[in-house]
Amino acid sequence: MRKVFTLILGAVLLSNVLSGQASKFEGGIFLGGANFQGDLVGPDLFMLEQTTFAYGLNFRYHLSHAFALRANLLHGKLKGDDSNFDRLKERGFSFQTPLTEFSVQFEWDILGKRSSISPYFFGGLGFTFFKPKTHYGDLEAKPLNLKKIDQDRKGDYATTLPTIPMGLGIKIDLSEKWVLGLELGMRTAFSDYLDGVSQAGNPDKNDWYSFYGTTITHRFGMKDTDKDKVADKYDACPEVFGVPSLKGCPDTDGDMVADKDDACPEVFGLIKLKGCPDSDNDGVVDQFDSCPNLAGIPSLQGCPDLDKDGIADHEDLCPTLAGLPDRGGCPFADSDDDGIEDELDNCPQLAGVAANNGCPLDTDQDGIYDDSDACPTEAGLASTNGCPDIDNDGIVDSKDQCPQEFGLAKYDGCPKAFSDELEVIDLNIRAVWFETAKVNINKAGTSRLDETAILMLRNPKLNLRINGYADSRGNDIVNQQLSEMRAKRCFEYFVSLGVKASRMVHQGYGESNPIGNNATPEGRRLNRRVEIELLNQQK
């Protein structure tokens, strides 16, 4: 008991020494038991018969709310007796080993915050000092083990060894200053001689020991109203739970800027910006940054200015060209080099004259500028490069032999003479004949098609159906293809003369619908044809 009183006295003296420190420090005593696992025990981890009284001092320094360093000085006695186990009684060994342990441990508070009940884990490194006192029983009764026993009795082993303590516990606040703890820890000393038995036991397995019991610790230091481990004397926010590194003041957003100094206390920010965020790292805090996701310059409220003309890009009509404020950030521009600024130029991409608002002249007012007008003094059409075409046949009057009559280019703008137009319309069917196995249009066929084309061009409401045929000689499939090709050839010829494709349909019918006797050469000639049917006639 003298040693227990000595430890308590030491704790009181330590309390006096640390009474002026902050409450990061705790010190107290350990009271409990020690137990042993080794050659002289059974499989049970704890046995009341082998438990001995243990005591010690402990000292804790809080690094944070979750982690602490602590130093332990523990003393106990390990013991074991074969008589406690049926399987070992015959051997008759027993031992007692006084053991002292000093260790430094790292402690992790699982909850990570100040709480009235706090479970924790610990682990560390230390040294153990022990000296076993072993009784080997009746040596005459075990002649076969005498050699091994003798080896253990004369064993050359260290009695000061490193140890690794590890375990768990729970702390319970009794008051602001006093804490009750319950703790269990296991140790290995990397030795099989804690009980003085190795060769006569199991030399392949090291011994273990444990301390378990109750700790009573005292929180040293000055008054800590908000219990944030910063004494009120040194706490800049003594009434509010805070962070020790910020002099006891809270930091809601965790940016290491105390809320009282944080311009943005609920948003993680930068210390240099008084705790406010700067997403684009341009030195302008987001809440005052008009372009928070684009790095810019402070003078433009954090917005970029690519052309460096002092106008933010999102307000600059010419963001890549340095310009003037009164021009919306654009420079003086004259794209067509006609001496008239683009802003005032009605034709900024065409060189013109000031008299025509920057556009080129159009003397004949036909909508085609003089520099592109083949007939600048005569009003014309875009399709004839600005030249007139009175009969609208696509041939300018200066080259049209019949400028007052709709005609074809192949006839110098004149129509091809043919029978009375109404008579042709009434006839309703015109035919073009082909040579055997040919699709080329002969001269006579061309003349017929020209007449029909003029008729179509003069009468825009007329449509055509073009039907192709073949004689009966040869393969049916080939004749079908031949009839289709003949109809298509006539269709393409009409298109080349200016008849719109949308006004015509063409189709091949092979050997069907003969108009001549396929048994005679003359009949077959008549059947190799394309018939042109005029639709939607005007009377």
Secondary structure, DSSP 8 states (H G I E B T S, - for coil): -HHHHHHHHHHHHHHHHHTTS-TTEEEEEEEEEEEEESTTS-S-S--GGG-EEEEEEEEEEESSSSEEEEEEEEEEEEEEEGGGSTTTTTT--EEEEEEEEEEEEEEEESS-S--SEEEEEEEEEEEEEE--EEE---GGG-GGGHHHHHHHHT----SEEEE--EEEEEEEESSSSEEEEEEEEEEE-S-S-TTS-STTS-TTS--EEEEEEEEEEEE-SS--TT-SSS-GGG-SSTTS--BGGGTTB--TT-SSS-GGG-SSTTS--BGGGTTB--TT-SSS-GGG-SSTTS--BGGGTTB--TT-SSS-GGG-SSTTS--BGGGTTB----TT-SSS-GGG-SSTTS---GGGTTS---TT-SSS-GGG-SSTTS---GGGTT---TT-SSS-GGG-SSTTS--BGGGTTB----S-HHHHHHH-EEEEE--TT-----HHHHHHHHHHHHHHHH-TT-EEEEEE---SSS-HHHHHHHHHHHHHHHHHHHHHTT--GGGEEEEE-TT-S-SS-TTSHHHHHHHSEEEEEEES---
